[in-house]
Amino acid sequence: MNFISKTIQIPDRTVAVSNGGTVRVRFIVNETGKPIDIEIVKSIEYALDDECMRVISLAKDWIPASDKGKKLKAYSIQPISISFK
């Protein structure tokens, strides 16, 4: 979350047309910890959706799932909350 809050740049359009809320981003963390197949599950506004997907794609420090010591791909959902108060 620290990486996300430092990296995200709220689009001007989002500030103009939205009151904030929570975007939910779903993706797969592959065996090396890289997020792939990134998609929006819950949207606030399309410009913010694009920014959230960009930020998740930059985050490389995810811990992959494992089973009996073998690293596996697994889905993850990351909520990103935005407030303009």
N, CA, C and O of each residue as an XYZ file, in Angstrom:
340
protein
N       0.824     -1.205      0.000
C       0.000      0.000      0.000
C       0.862      1.261      0.000
O       0.485      2.269     -0.597
N       2.003      1.209      0.659
C       2.884      2.362      0.688
C       3.349      2.719     -0.725
O       3.360      3.890     -1.104
N       3.731      1.703     -1.499
C       4.141      1.931     -2.888
C       3.006      2.546     -3.686
O       3.219      3.490     -4.448
N       1.809      2.020     -3.517
C       0.648      2.508     -4.271
C       0.372      3.971     -3.933
O       0.172      4.788     -4.831
N       0.360      4.304     -2.643
C       0.047      5.685     -2.266
C       1.115      6.672     -2.737
O       0.798      7.829     -3.012
N       2.365      6.239     -2.835
C       3.424      7.125     -3.319
C       3.436      7.249     -4.840
O       3.894      8.260     -5.372
N       2.943      6.243     -5.541
C       3.066      6.179     -6.992
C       1.836      6.697     -7.733
O       1.961      7.261     -8.820
N       0.667      6.514     -7.161
C      -0.561      6.864     -7.880
C      -0.665      8.375     -8.100
O      -0.351      9.170     -7.214
N      -1.105      8.746     -9.285
C      -1.338     10.141     -9.644
C      -2.804     10.275    -10.028
O      -3.228      9.782    -11.074
N      -3.567     10.935     -9.187
C      -5.005     11.045     -9.415
C      -5.246     11.948    -10.623
O      -4.821     13.103    -10.630
N      -5.927     11.423    -11.645
C      -6.220     12.239    -12.836
C      -7.154     13.414    -12.497
O      -8.049     13.287    -11.662
N      -6.931     14.546    -13.154
C      -7.787     15.723    -12.948
C      -9.246     15.400    -13.233
O     -10.140     15.882    -12.538
N      -9.487     14.586    -14.253
C     -10.853     14.204    -14.604
C     -11.545     13.515    -13.428
O     -12.723     13.762    -13.170
N     -10.826     12.662    -12.723
C     -11.403     11.943    -11.588
C     -11.818     12.912    -10.489
O     -12.892     12.769     -9.903
N     -10.978     13.888    -10.211
C     -11.301     14.887     -9.183
C     -12.534     15.681     -9.587
O     -13.359     16.025     -8.741
N     -12.661     15.972    -10.875
C     -13.779     16.788    -11.362
C     -15.119     16.050    -11.344
O     -16.157     16.668    -11.108
N     -15.111     14.744    -11.589
C     -16.385     14.029    -11.756
C     -16.696     13.002    -10.664
O     -17.738     12.348    -10.719
N     -15.819     12.852     -9.684
C     -16.015     11.805     -8.689
C     -15.890     12.353     -7.273
O     -15.213     13.352     -7.031
N     -16.555     11.681     -6.352
C     -16.434     12.011     -4.937
C     -15.452     11.092     -4.225
O     -15.294     11.174     -3.007
N     -14.793     10.220     -4.974
C     -13.876      9.252     -4.387
C     -14.552      7.904     -4.233
O     -15.657      7.687     -4.729
N     -13.887      7.018     -3.552
C     -14.410      5.673     -3.348
C     -13.283      4.664     -3.412
O     -12.119      5.007     -3.207
N     -13.628      3.423     -3.697
C     -12.639      2.351     -3.738
C     -12.684      1.632     -5.071
O     -13.728      1.131     -5.489
N     -11.544      1.588     -5.728
C     -11.375      0.805     -6.949
C     -10.858     -0.562     -6.519
O      -9.982     -0.644     -5.658
N     -11.378     -1.622     -7.096
C     -10.875     -2.972     -6.810
C     -10.217     -3.499     -8.079
O     -10.839     -3.593     -9.138
N      -8.948     -3.837     -7.940
C      -8.148     -4.313     -9.062
C      -7.839     -5.791     -8.836
O      -7.300     -6.170     -7.795
N      -8.188     -6.626     -9.823
C      -7.898     -8.060     -9.740
C      -6.763     -8.382    -10.699
O      -6.701     -7.844    -11.805
N      -5.870     -9.257    -10.274
C      -4.740     -9.641    -11.107
C      -4.213    -10.983    -10.631
O      -4.584    -11.475     -9.565
N      -3.355    -11.554    -11.430
C      -2.677    -12.792    -11.053
C      -1.253    -12.435    -10.668
O      -0.574    -11.703    -11.388
N      -0.801    -12.951     -9.532
C       0.606    -12.848     -9.159
C       1.253    -14.136     -9.672
O       0.918    -15.231     -9.221
N       2.191    -13.989    -10.629
C       2.804    -15.187    -11.195
C       3.884    -15.747    -10.259
O       4.082    -15.238     -9.156
N       4.564    -16.778    -10.703
C       5.530    -17.480     -9.870
C       6.727    -16.611     -9.463
O       7.399    -16.903     -8.474
N       6.989    -15.558    -10.215
C       8.114    -14.670     -9.891
C       7.679    -13.447     -9.088
O       8.524    -12.631     -8.720
N       6.390    -13.298     -8.808
C       5.879    -12.172     -8.037
C       5.431    -10.995     -8.885
O       5.116     -9.929     -8.356
N       5.401    -11.182    -10.197
C       4.972    -10.107    -11.098
C       3.453    -10.173    -11.308
O       2.908    -11.256    -11.522
N       2.760     -9.013    -11.246
C       1.323     -9.011    -11.521
C       1.059     -9.096    -13.025
O       1.672     -8.374    -13.812
N       0.146     -9.982    -13.414
C      -0.236    -10.147    -14.819
C      -1.759    -10.193    -14.904
O      -2.437    -10.339    -13.888
N      -2.287    -10.069    -16.103
C      -3.743    -10.128    -16.347
C      -4.513     -9.191    -15.418
O      -5.453     -9.603    -14.738
N      -4.104     -7.941    -15.403
C      -4.675     -6.934    -14.509
C      -6.004     -6.448    -15.077
O      -6.102     -6.125    -16.261
N      -7.033     -6.400    -14.214
C      -8.340     -5.912    -14.639
C      -9.060     -5.251    -13.471
O      -8.756     -5.511    -12.307
N     -10.008     -4.403    -13.800
C     -10.804     -3.697    -12.796
C     -12.052     -4.516    -12.484
O     -12.792     -4.910    -13.386
N     -12.274     -4.766    -11.200
C     -13.468     -5.483    -10.753
C     -14.545     -4.490    -10.325
O     -15.731     -4.710    -10.569
N     -14.128     -3.397     -9.684
C     -15.051     -2.339     -9.275
C     -14.442     -0.993     -9.671
O     -13.309     -0.681     -9.304
N     -15.193     -0.218    -10.410
C     -14.707      1.033    -10.973
C     -15.309      2.241    -10.256
O     -16.421      2.181     -9.730
N     -14.546      3.340    -10.247
C     -15.071      4.642     -9.827
C     -15.227      5.530    -11.057
O     -16.267      6.152    -11.271
N     -14.160      5.572    -11.862
C     -14.107      6.450    -13.033
C     -12.997      5.938    -13.939
O     -11.942      5.542    -13.444
N     -13.203      5.935    -15.250
C     -12.301      5.231    -16.152
C     -10.866      5.739    -16.155
O      -9.945      4.938    -16.307
N     -10.642      7.040    -15.991
C      -9.263      7.549    -15.967
C      -8.529      7.043    -14.719
O      -7.342      6.724    -14.779
N      -9.232      6.974    -13.606
C      -8.644      6.443    -12.377
C      -8.409      4.941    -12.508
O      -7.410      4.425    -12.007
N      -9.317      4.241    -13.173
C      -9.131      2.801    -13.402
C      -7.821      2.546    -14.138
O      -7.047      1.667    -13.757
N      -7.578      3.317    -15.191
C      -6.338      3.169    -15.960
C      -5.114      3.432    -15.087
O      -4.115      2.720    -15.187
N      -5.189      4.440    -14.240
C      -4.072      4.776    -13.358
C      -3.825      3.670    -12.329
O      -2.676      3.333    -12.042
N      -4.889      3.113    -11.781
C      -4.741      2.023    -10.812
C      -4.105      0.798    -11.461
O      -3.258      0.145    -10.850
N      -4.502      0.481    -12.685
C      -3.905     -0.655    -13.396
C      -2.433     -0.378    -13.690
O      -1.608     -1.288    -13.609
N      -2.095      0.855    -14.027
C      -0.693      1.224    -14.288
C       0.154      1.028    -13.035
O       1.247      0.467    -13.098
N      -0.356      1.493    -11.899
C       0.393      1.394    -10.649
C       0.581     -0.074    -10.235
O       1.670     -0.461     -9.809
N      -0.456     -0.875    -10.356
C      -0.326     -2.305    -10.014
C       0.702     -2.967    -10.920
O       1.477     -3.803    -10.456
N       0.727     -2.613    -12.196
C       1.687     -3.232    -13.119
C       3.128     -2.873    -12.764
O       4.047     -3.623    -13.093
N       3.338     -1.740    -12.100
C       4.686     -1.318    -11.704
C       5.168     -2.007    -10.424
O       6.372     -2.088    -10.180
N       4.248     -2.492     -9.622
C       4.602     -3.108     -8.335
C       5.117     -4.524     -8.578
O       4.355     -5.408     -8.972
N       6.400     -4.736     -8.344
C       7.014     -6.033     -8.646
C       7.285     -6.880     -7.402
O       7.800     -7.991     -7.519
N       6.951     -6.382     -6.236
C       7.334     -7.060     -5.003
C       6.240     -7.922     -4.380
O       6.202     -8.082     -3.160
N       5.357     -8.475     -5.195
C       4.311     -9.340     -4.671
C       4.920    -10.687     -4.287
O       5.867    -11.148     -4.925
N       4.390    -11.301     -3.270
C       4.857    -12.621     -2.845
C       3.967    -13.662     -3.507
O       2.758    -13.680     -3.274
N       4.555    -14.538     -4.336
C       3.727    -15.544     -5.007
C       3.187    -16.577     -4.024
O       3.778    -16.827     -2.973
N       2.064    -17.164     -4.384
C       1.492    -18.241     -3.580
C       2.417    -19.454     -3.675
O       3.212    -19.578     -4.606
N       2.295    -20.334     -2.702
C       3.095    -21.554     -2.758
C       2.310    -22.715     -2.171
O       1.430    -22.539     -1.329
N       2.653    -23.896     -2.636
C       2.051    -25.129     -2.140
C       3.168    -26.162     -2.041
O       3.769    -26.549     -3.043
N       3.430    -26.600     -0.816
C       4.496    -27.579     -0.561
C       5.838    -27.099     -1.102
O       6.623    -27.884     -1.635
N       6.090    -25.793     -0.956
C       7.351    -25.214     -1.378
C       7.439    -24.820     -2.840
O       8.420    -24.200     -3.251
N       6.435    -25.165     -3.634
C       6.431    -24.817     -5.051
C       5.648    -23.520     -5.251
O       4.512    -23.404     -4.790
N       6.249    -22.546     -5.934
C       5.575    -21.280     -6.197
C       4.537    -21.452     -7.290
O       4.761    -22.147     -8.281
N       3.379    -20.797     -7.086
C       2.235    -20.934     -7.990
C       1.678    -19.574     -8.377
O       1.905    -18.580     -7.687
N       0.953    -19.538     -9.476
C       0.168    -18.355     -9.834
C      -1.075    -18.335     -8.945
O      -1.632    -19.380     -8.608
N      -1.496    -17.131     -8.574
C      -2.715    -17.013     -7.776
C      -3.341    -15.644     -8.006
O      -2.642    -14.652     -8.215
N      -4.678    -15.606     -7.964
C      -5.398    -14.338     -8.079
C      -5.232    -13.528     -6.804
O      -5.092    -14.076     -5.710
N      -5.249    -12.221     -6.968
C      -5.240    -11.293     -5.845
C      -6.164    -10.135     -6.207
O      -6.280     -9.758     -7.373
N      -6.807     -9.587     -5.209
C      -7.621     -8.381     -5.408
C      -7.079     -7.311     -4.484
O      -6.968     -7.511     -3.275
N      -6.741     -6.166     -5.071
C      -6.186     -5.050     -4.316
C      -7.174     -3.890     -4.330
O      -7.422     -3.311     -5.388
N      -7.744     -3.539     -3.178
C      -8.572     -2.335     -3.128
C      -7.692     -1.100     -3.058
O      -6.684     -1.089     -2.351
N      -8.071     -0.057     -3.790
C      -7.365      1.215     -3.759
C      -8.402      2.281     -3.458
O      -9.249      2.583     -4.299
N      -8.339      2.854     -2.256
C      -9.320      3.847     -1.821
C      -8.809      5.256     -2.090
O      -7.647      5.580     -1.843
N      -9.719      6.084     -2.604
C      -9.413      7.463     -2.942
C     -10.429      8.356     -2.239
O     -11.632      8.102     -2.293
N      -9.937      9.402     -1.580
C     -10.820     10.351     -0.910
C     -10.386     11.770     -1.255
O      -9.190     12.054     -1.326
N     -11.339     12.649     -1.467
C     -11.035     14.034     -1.811
C     -11.424     14.993     -0.704
O     -11.639     16.176     -0.966
N     -11.519     14.518      0.512
C     -11.931     15.373      1.649
C     -10.755     16.099      2.211
O     -10.899     16.861      3.167
